[in-house]
Amino acid sequence: ITIHMDPVCTDDERLINIKKIINDIFNEQELSWSIHDLRMTGGESNINIIFDMVVPYEAKPEEIKTVTGLVKDAIKEADPIYSVVIQIDRDFVNRK
């Protein structure tokens, strides 16, 4: 048995707000996508918002690009100091 744990903060108000922004976009676009390993690094002049976005295996590159753009724009709108780094994970488990 292997247990993998990432040191991710779960009670930071900024991260809670960012997760809500992302989930609102998924809901507006009627997507069943998800994120994990949401974290924040940086300092006073720049804060990196880093997370993995799980997309269906069948998702088209254009759709991923569009949604990624929406997410990045919405997070940047919340605070211009944020730089968004998204790693795309394909969901192979629920492959149709």
Buried (B, 14 or more C-beta within 10 A) or exposed (E): EEEEEEEEEEEEEBBEEBBEBBBEBBEEEEBEBBBEEBBBEEEEEEBEBBBBBBBBEEBEEEBBEEBBEBBBEBBBEBEEEBBBEBEEBEBEEEEE
